[in-house]
């Protein structure tokens, strides 16, 4: 699939650019409205990805965290949805768990996806109907069927009583990882049984990981159990729940939404 090959080439080059900045001196500033930090690296990678990918497919639309959004993408059948660096805070801190997250969607449905973590040498790839892979090896979601023994990537606030039916939070092992893209990749590879994010989730953070999980045999919905349609007007989803089908069903059944 040519879209996937283009995404892979772009992600690997983005990794080289990022590593040229990593643990070096570079400019950092805060975005408006408390939207978090951004660095020189984010912007250079965004510029590279936009130039490279739209040169490959000039008829596609473009949605990226670091590009000012416009309505033109809404007129396109296919759209690139990318996050130049998912986990910018981790990148700034010198941690390894930041990623490049790239996807192509058609009529709102993810077709091809790449999540690349350069410092960890992890390249996750997926194409619709072709499975999900890590460094070329096929991956699959976990087989755990018991919510009480599940390991779920989510914030500690998930245990607040009002979130669950009857105020009773189900027992499971809570873990956390800053990068949403990496959380989804970890679910796709079966290291964790599910991930839960209830707040607003930007499409560039979750689109590539969504396809990874679904192609690895998992289930993905927003936080109220509905299908996520990408390249939306808002460019975001009402949360995301992803996991193996049994754990996903158990979680969505218990949530008070």
HELIX and SHEET records of a PDB file:
HELIX    1   1 UNK A    2  UNK A   21  1                                  20    
HELIX    2   2 UNK A   32  UNK A   34  5                                   3    
HELIX    3   3 UNK A   40  UNK A   56  1                                  17    
HELIX    4   4 UNK A   71  UNK A   75  5                                   5    
HELIX    5   5 UNK A   88  UNK A   93  1                                   6    
HELIX    6   6 UNK A  118  UNK A  120  5                                   3    
HELIX    7   7 UNK A  147  UNK A  149  5                                   3    
HELIX    8   8 UNK A  156  UNK A  159  5                                   4    
HELIX    9   9 UNK A  161  UNK A  163  5                                   3    
HELIX   10  10 UNK A  165  UNK A  167  5                                   3    
HELIX   11  11 UNK A  180  UNK A  188  1                                   9    
HELIX   12  12 UNK A  203  UNK A  215  1                                  13    
HELIX   13  13 UNK A  245  UNK A  254  1                                  10    
SHEET    1   A 2 UNK A  28  UNK A  30  0                                        
SHEET    2   A 2 UNK A  37  UNK A  39 -1                                        
SHEET    1   B 7 UNK A  61  UNK A  64  0                                        
SHEET    2   B 7 UNK A  78  UNK A  86  1                                        
SHEET    3   B 7 UNK A  99  UNK A 106 -1                                        
SHEET    4   B 7 UNK A 109  UNK A 117 -1                                        
SHEET    5   B 7 UNK A 122  UNK A 127 -1                                        
SHEET    6   B 7 UNK A 132  UNK A 134 -1                                        
SHEET    7   B 7 UNK A 137  UNK A 139 -1                                        
SHEET    1   C 5 UNK A 173  UNK A 175  0                                        
SHEET    2   C 5 UNK A 151  UNK A 153  1                                        
SHEET    3   C 5 UNK A 194  UNK A 202  1                                        
SHEET    4   C 5 UNK A 236  UNK A 244 -1                                        
SHEET    5   C 5 UNK A 218  UNK A 221 -1                                        
END                                                                             
